[in-house]
Amino acid sequence: MVKETLHRNQIPEEETWNLKDLFESEAIWKSEVEAVPKALEKVTVYKNRVGESATDLLNCLEAWDSLYTQLVRVATYASLKESSDGGDPENQSNSSKINSLAAEVKAKTSFIKSEILALDESTLQSFLNEEPALEDFHKTLADLFEQKPYQLSAEAENILASFSEIHEAPFMIYERSKTSDMRFPSFTTSDGKTHPLTFNTFDKYEGDTSAEVRREAYKTFTETLRSYQSTYAATYATEVRKQVIESRLRGYGSVTEMLLLEQQVSEDMYHRQLDTIQEELAPHMRRFAALKQRVLGLEQMTYADLKAPLDPDFDPEMTYEEAGELVLESLQVMGPEYMDFMKKALDERWVDRANNHGKRSGAFCSSPYGVHPYILLTWNNSMRDAFTLAHELGHAGHFSLAGRYQRISNTRPSLYFIEAPSTMNEMLLSQHILKKSNDVRMRRWVILQSLGTYYHNFVTHILEGELQRRVYKHADQDTPITASLLNKEKHDVISSFWGDAVEVDEGAGLTWMKQPHYYMGLYPYTYSAGLTASTAAAQIFQEKGQPAVENWIAALKAGGTKKPLELMQLAGVDMTTKEPIQKAVAYVGSLVDELEKSFR
């Protein structure tokens, strides 16, 4: 039974993250915020001087890194406070102040990119030869020059940068509405029990053993979404229109082309990922849905039943402490340096696991440079939560290593690689549990959990990616993005994938409102790219042992110094063909095969 949701001030300290590692007090944070303009002056002094000499270029880039480090820290503090309690007016206010400050910084430092791109490549190369320390910025500079054909005038870039706070408004409005304004009514089942519902608890109801609870929760959830659909559609349409306008101003052929250049991903790679998974995975997932319907004795397999537990009487409970021990055991293969970060994350309150009013839904890892990552999730005392913890610890381990070995401008790789380290940890956890348990039901449960990971990345997120592909096609043709269009396209995306195996009602079309990823560029499909890479790399671990693990760790340490294809190749995975995708899909099919045999 879902517990009553508490307010933030009722949550025990040990269930929250320790923000004192960022700033000892809010007063110190405010002082650091007030110091940002002075740090900004150390950068703006190079205006009209960036390209005068190799020394000026180096000093400007180093000053920018220092400023960016400071800005990221103060922004992270405000963001984490709002994520943990978005209903608090002070948190909202502080977040808004930081957004304004970030916009000011972005506008006043836009000259850096413009002045660098005003250089010809031969001059830049001579600077690199003259000043060895510039080698640290080689990838940054090379990436900038790839964008040179789409660069606007310095004045235009400054104007665009000045509007950055406004450009971020759609996502801010969406998140603030979800955490502060949207309230879900409780629902009552036929046994007379009343069930409280929030964005965070809906995920738990989706996996409830009772079909009535699942379906009533889904009905209440989607009916509430329906009452917000026009506002949320307008918010998302604004986000999309913003991207359309920018892509045209810069001379891109489409929004997709613009967003993929930022990821350093070709359109072939993008479409191959979306098409291969949808075409080849759908038959396996339809079998999975049919198996659930048969085993659970459901007259109809509805969209609300897709996450129903296949063995409803077996749902292992697990405390946070037990999960931490299990995850640490599973990751030992990653080596002492990686494990040191993992232990600190669990022992030193890097994780916020409480459930409270105003807390952001889902899970994430935020990684401020020079401190340590912070993880947000909601703990429901289920063994399933251990996989979420392992996933976010994968992000934490990745950016802890990248932060140790790279300067801030070189820490973040393309989104195309971002989800590989996190899903690798889930793979290792699954393998570890299967190795240590001979219990038939536990092994079946782990296989189901693995399928849950693939469902999340290869179904949920790939279908989000397909919706984005359709939305951007409409937007490039100047078709208005309305609630009815979004509902129709989302319903069609889901129906096309599941076919006759699942009854997809109108409420499913509203679920585009559930995820924040639509405000993060072409993020959704990259989940599948990361899992494709980690699936292939995990197989290489088993084939080649420790040398393969060391290659993986090297890829994590490289941060953003290599393009995504190069990072994956360093780990032994070639994403220039559909073969890794097909192998990953085939692996999912083998898991479904094994389940079908176990239920005969």
Sequence and secondary structure as in RCSB ss.txt:
>XXXX:A:sequence
MVKETLHRNQIPEEETWNLKDLFESEAIWKSEVEAVPKALEKVTVYKNRVGESATDLLNCLEAWDSLYTQLVRVA
TYASLKESSDGGDPENQSNSSKINSLAAEVKAKTSFIKSEILALDESTLQSFLNEEPALEDFHKTLADLFEQKPY
QLSAEAENILASFSEIHEAPFMIYERSKTSDMRFPSFTTSDGKTHPLTFNTFDKYEGDTSAEVRREAYKTFTETL
RSYQSTYAATYATEVRKQVIESRLRGYGSVTEMLLLEQQVSEDMYHRQLDTIQEELAPHMRRFAALKQRVLGLEQ
MTYADLKAPLDPDFDPEMTYEEAGELVLESLQVMGPEYMDFMKKALDERWVDRANNHGKRSGAFCSSPYGVHPYI
LLTWNNSMRDAFTLAHELGHAGHFSLAGRYQRISNTRPSLYFIEAPSTMNEMLLSQHILKKSNDVRMRRWVILQS
LGTYYHNFVTHILEGELQRRVYKHADQDTPITASLLNKEKHDVISSFWGDAVEVDEGAGLTWMKQPHYYMGLYPY
TYSAGLTASTAAAQIFQEKGQPAVENWIAALKAGGTKKPLELMQLAGVDMTTKEPIQKAVAYVGSLVDELEKSFR
>XXXX:A:secstr
     B GGGS GGGS  GGGT SSHHHHHHHHHHHHHHHHHHHTTTTTTTT HHHHHHHHHHHHHHHHHHHHHH
HHHHHHHHH TT HHHHHHHHHHHHHHHHHHHHTHHHHHHHHTS HHHHHHHHHH GGGGGGHHHHHHHHHTGGG
   HHHHHHHHHTHHHHTHHHHHHHHIIIII     EE TTS EE   HHHHHHHHT S HHHHHHHHHHHHHHH
HTTHHHHHHHHHHHHHHHHHHHHHHT S HHHHHHHHHT  HHHHHHHHHHHHHHHHHHHHHHHHHHHHHHT SS
 BGGGTT  SSTT   B  HHHHHHHHHHHTGGG HHHHHHHHHHHHTT EE   BTT  SS EEE  TTS  EE
E    SBHHHHHHHHHHHHHHHHHHHHHHHS GGGS   HHHHHHHHHHHHHHHHHHHHHH   HHHHHHHHHHH
HHHHIIIIIIHHHHHHHHHHHHHHHHTT    HHHHHHHHHHHHHHHHGGGSB  GGGGGGGGS SGGGSSS HH
HHHHHHHHHHHHHHHHHHH HHHHHHHHHHHHTTTSS HHHHHHHTT  TTSSHHHHHHHHHHHHHHHHHHHHT 
